[in-house]
Amino acid sequence: MALTWTALFGIYLLLTGEAATDEIIAAAAAAAAGSALSVAVRAGSGHTFRLAPAVWLPPVGRALAALPREVGTVGWHLLKPCLSAGRMETPALLKAAGSDPATNRAVQVLAASLAPNRFVVSLVQSERMLTHRLAGPSTSDAPR
C-alpha cells in the first residue's frame, strides 16, 4: 500500500507541475483515496493480478523504443502546414467620406477578420493593415 501511495502521490505532483503546499495536500489526499480504493478492490475481487516481466516487458520495450520516432513523425506532420501555409498581406484601408477614421478602421478590421481564412495581425501605420491569409485568392476579395 505504501508503494501505491508513493506512486500516486508522485504522479499527481508530476501532472500538476508544481509543489505548492495546497498541491502537496491535494496529492496526499488523492493518493490516500486511490490507495484505499486499490485495497478495497483487490480485497473484494478475490483474484490476484500479476504479470510476469516476460509478458509485459517486450511490448512495452518496443513501444518505448519507438516513442522518439513516433513523436518526431507526428510533430513533423503537425508542423508541416505551419511552415508552408498562408501568406502575409498588407491591403490598404479604404477611406470612407464623412466617417470617423477610428470607426472606419474598426469596421474594416472586423470585415477583414470575419472570414476564417484571413485574420488581421495588426494595423500598419494608419492606412494599411497586416493580415494573414491561410489559402486562396490574393487581396482581390479584400473588404471595399
ZIHUWO-V55398 format. One record per backbone hydrogen bond with DSSP energy under -0.5 kcal/mol. CO is the residue of the C=O (numbers start at 1). NH is the residue of the N-H. Records with the same first field share a line. If there is no record, write none. Layout:
BEGIN
CO = NH / NH
END
This chain:
BEGIN
1 = 5
2 = 6
3 = 7
4 = 8
5 = 9
6 = 10
7 = 11
8 = 12
9 = 13
10 = 14
11 = 15
12 = 16
13 = 17
20 = 24
21 = 25
22 = 26
23 = 27
24 = 28
25 = 29
26 = 30
27 = 31
28 = 32
29 = 33
30 = 34
31 = 35
32 = 36
33 = 37
34 = 38
35 = 39
36 = 40
37 = 41
38 = 42
39 = 43
40 = 44
41 = 45
42 = 46
48 = 50
52 = 55 / 56
53 = 57
56 = 60
57 = 61
58 = 62
59 = 63
60 = 64
61 = 65
62 = 66
63 = 67
64 = 68
66 = 70
67 = 71
68 = 72
69 = 73
70 = 74
71 = 75
72 = 76
73 = 77
74 = 78
75 = 79
76 = 80
77 = 81
79 = 82 / 83
80 = 83 / 84
81 = 85
87 = 133
89 = 131
91 = 129
94 = 96
95 = 97
96 = 99
100 = 104
101 = 105
102 = 106
103 = 107
104 = 108
105 = 109
106 = 110
107 = 111
108 = 112
109 = 113
110 = 114
111 = 114 / 115
115 = 118
117 = 134
119 = 132
122 = 130
123 = 125
124 = 127 / 128
127 = 93
128 = 124
129 = 131
130 = 121 / 122
131 = 89 / 133
132 = 119
133 = 87
134 = 86
138 = 141
139 = 142
END
